[in-house]
Amino acid sequence: MRFIQEACFECVSRPERLFCDLPAEAMKDFNILMASSSYASGRTLFREGTRARCVFVLCEGTVKLSVCSQSGKSLTLRIAGPGEVLGLSASLCDGPYELTAEIVDNARVAMINRKDLFQFLSDHSQICLRLSQLLSHDVRVAYDRLRAIGLGRGRRRRQCRPIEGRFSTNVSIAQKSARPC
């Protein structure tokens, strides 16, 4: 792993992403906290199930994001590109990484450890709204993918059973506002 001290200010490909398009003062502080490294193709940034210690911002290259079943089968969820933030939800909730991130093309990655991330967010609270928008977007994408897998793209959507059919208790208020999915 080779360390690079390129400042984010100097980056020519700063897409409008959470940690790439920060206000000047926040970008200055982020540059102080982050460490930038180069990774060769085939290297692993983090593995599913290991405790999250860092958040990664992909500066260059691509990363394969995958999950494994208990039987050892791997499922590729997607390929992440420059500007994407990896390991954010696991780091925020102090839990394990939900997936494995493996370098596909040689990559340059900025890392910020969990403790520094929380201090950074405390110092720059305006970033928290953007952070919540990013996480909400990730949840929406996950719901859409589950819907596509579970319902199938070619299938007609079935109407949900009315609320009164699902509960044995009297739900008169819910009955009035019940709508099909």
C-alpha positions as CSV (number, residue, x, y, z in Angstrom):
1,M,0.0,0.0,0.0
2,R,1.5,3.3,-1.1
3,F,0.4,6.5,0.7
4,I,-0.4,9.5,-1.5
5,Q,-0.7,13.0,-0.1
6,E,-2.9,14.5,-2.8
7,A,-5.3,17.0,-1.3
8,C,-8.9,16.8,-2.3
9,F,-8.7,20.4,-3.3
10,E,-6.4,19.4,-6.1
11,C,-8.6,16.5,-7.4
12,V,-9.8,17.2,-10.9
13,S,-12.7,14.7,-10.7
14,R,-14.6,15.9,-7.6
15,P,-18.2,14.7,-8.4
16,E,-21.0,16.0,-6.2
17,R,-20.7,13.4,-3.5
18,L,-20.8,13.6,0.3
19,F,-17.1,14.0,1.1
20,C,-15.9,15.2,-2.4
21,D,-17.9,18.4,-2.7
22,L,-17.6,19.9,0.8
23,P,-17.5,23.6,1.7
24,A,-14.0,24.9,1.8
25,E,-13.5,24.9,5.6
26,A,-14.9,21.3,5.9
27,M,-12.7,20.1,3.0
28,K,-9.7,21.6,4.7
29,D,-10.5,19.7,7.9
30,F,-11.3,16.5,6.0
31,N,-7.9,16.6,4.2
32,I,-6.2,16.8,7.6
33,L,-8.1,13.7,8.9
34,M,-8.1,11.5,5.9
35,A,-5.3,9.2,4.7
36,S,-5.2,8.4,1.0
37,S,-3.8,5.1,-0.3
38,S,-3.4,3.2,-3.5
39,Y,-4.7,-0.3,-3.8
40,A,-4.0,-2.9,-6.6
41,S,-6.7,-4.8,-8.3
42,G,-7.8,-7.8,-6.3
43,R,-7.1,-6.3,-2.9
44,T,-9.8,-6.2,-0.3
45,L,-10.7,-3.0,1.5
46,F,-12.9,-4.7,4.1
47,R,-14.8,-8.0,4.6
48,E,-18.4,-8.6,5.5
49,G,-18.7,-9.3,9.2
50,T,-15.5,-7.5,10.4
51,R,-15.9,-4.6,12.7
52,A,-16.1,-1.2,11.0
53,R,-13.1,1.0,11.8
54,C,-13.0,3.3,8.8
55,V,-15.1,5.0,6.2
56,F,-13.7,4.9,2.7
57,V,-14.2,7.4,-0.1
58,L,-13.3,6.0,-3.5
59,C,-11.3,8.6,-5.3
60,E,-10.3,6.6,-8.4
61,G,-11.0,3.1,-9.7
62,T,-13.8,0.7,-9.0
63,V,-14.8,-1.6,-6.2
64,K,-16.9,-4.7,-6.2
65,L,-19.4,-4.9,-3.4
66,S,-20.6,-8.4,-2.5
67,V,-22.2,-10.5,0.2
68,C,-21.7,-14.1,1.1
69,S,-24.2,-16.8,2.2
70,Q,-23.4,-19.2,5.0
71,S,-22.7,-21.9,2.4
72,G,-20.0,-19.6,1.0
73,K,-21.7,-18.5,-2.2
74,S,-20.9,-14.9,-3.1
75,L,-23.4,-12.4,-4.7
76,T,-22.2,-9.2,-6.3
77,L,-24.5,-6.4,-5.4
78,R,-22.9,-3.7,-7.5
79,I,-19.8,-2.0,-8.6
80,A,-18.9,1.3,-6.8
81,G,-17.2,4.1,-8.7
82,P,-15.3,7.3,-7.9
83,G,-16.8,9.5,-5.2
84,E,-18.8,6.8,-3.5
85,V,-18.6,6.4,0.3
86,L,-18.1,2.8,1.5
87,G,-18.6,1.5,5.0
88,L,-20.6,4.5,6.2
89,S,-23.6,2.8,7.8
90,A,-21.5,0.2,9.6
91,S,-19.2,2.9,11.0
92,L,-22.0,5.1,12.2
93,C,-23.7,2.3,14.1
94,D,-20.4,0.8,15.4
95,G,-21.2,-2.5,13.8
96,P,-19.7,-4.9,11.3
97,Y,-19.4,-4.2,7.6
98,E,-22.5,-5.5,5.8
99,L,-20.6,-6.5,2.7
100,T,-17.2,-7.1,1.3
101,A,-15.4,-4.4,-0.8
102,E,-12.8,-5.7,-3.3
103,I,-10.8,-3.5,-5.7
104,V,-11.7,-4.3,-9.3
105,D,-9.5,-1.7,-11.0
106,N,-6.4,-0.1,-9.4
107,A,-7.9,2.4,-6.9
108,R,-7.0,5.4,-4.8
109,V,-9.0,5.5,-1.6
110,A,-9.3,8.1,1.1
111,M,-9.9,6.7,4.6
112,I,-11.2,8.3,7.7
113,N,-11.4,6.4,11.0
114,R,-14.6,6.2,12.9
115,K,-13.5,8.4,15.8
116,D,-12.3,11.2,13.5
117,L,-15.5,10.9,11.4
118,F,-17.6,11.6,14.5
119,Q,-15.5,14.6,15.5
120,F,-15.6,15.9,11.9
121,L,-19.4,15.6,11.8
122,S,-19.6,17.3,15.2
123,D,-17.5,20.2,13.9
124,H,-19.4,20.4,10.6
125,S,-23.0,19.7,11.5
126,Q,-24.2,21.0,8.1
127,I,-22.7,17.8,6.6
128,C,-25.1,15.6,8.7
129,L,-28.1,16.5,6.5
130,R,-26.2,15.4,3.4
131,L,-25.1,12.3,5.3
132,S,-28.7,11.4,6.1
133,Q,-29.8,12.0,2.5
134,L,-27.1,9.6,1.3
135,L,-28.1,6.9,3.8
136,S,-31.8,7.5,2.9
137,H,-30.9,7.1,-0.8
138,D,-29.1,3.8,0.0
139,V,-32.2,2.5,1.8
140,R,-34.5,3.5,-1.1
141,V,-32.2,1.7,-3.6
142,A,-32.2,-1.4,-1.3
143,Y,-36.0,-1.3,-1.2
144,D,-36.2,-1.0,-5.0
145,R,-33.9,-3.9,-5.5
146,L,-35.8,-6.1,-3.0
147,R,-39.0,-5.1,-4.7
148,A,-37.6,-6.1,-8.1
149,I,-36.3,-9.4,-6.8
150,G,-39.3,-10.3,-4.7
151,L,-42.0,-9.2,-7.1
152,G,-40.2,-9.6,-10.4
153,R,-40.1,-6.9,-13.0
154,G,-42.3,-8.7,-15.4
155,R,-45.0,-9.7,-12.9
156,R,-48.2,-7.7,-12.3
157,R,-48.3,-6.2,-8.8
158,R,-50.8,-8.0,-6.6
159,Q,-53.0,-5.9,-4.4
160,C,-52.4,-6.3,-0.7
161,R,-55.1,-7.9,1.4
162,P,-57.2,-5.3,3.2
163,I,-56.0,-4.4,6.7
164,E,-59.0,-5.9,8.3
165,G,-58.1,-9.3,6.9
166,R,-54.6,-9.2,8.4
167,F,-55.5,-8.4,12.0
168,S,-58.0,-10.0,14.4
169,T,-58.5,-6.9,16.4
170,N,-61.0,-4.1,15.5
171,V,-59.1,-1.5,13.5
172,S,-61.9,0.8,12.3
173,I,-59.6,3.8,11.8
174,A,-57.1,1.8,9.8
175,Q,-60.0,0.3,7.7
176,K,-61.1,3.8,6.6
177,S,-57.6,4.7,5.3
178,A,-56.6,1.3,4.0
179,R,-55.4,1.4,0.4
180,P,-54.0,-1.3,-1.9
181,C,-50.2,-1.3,-2.3
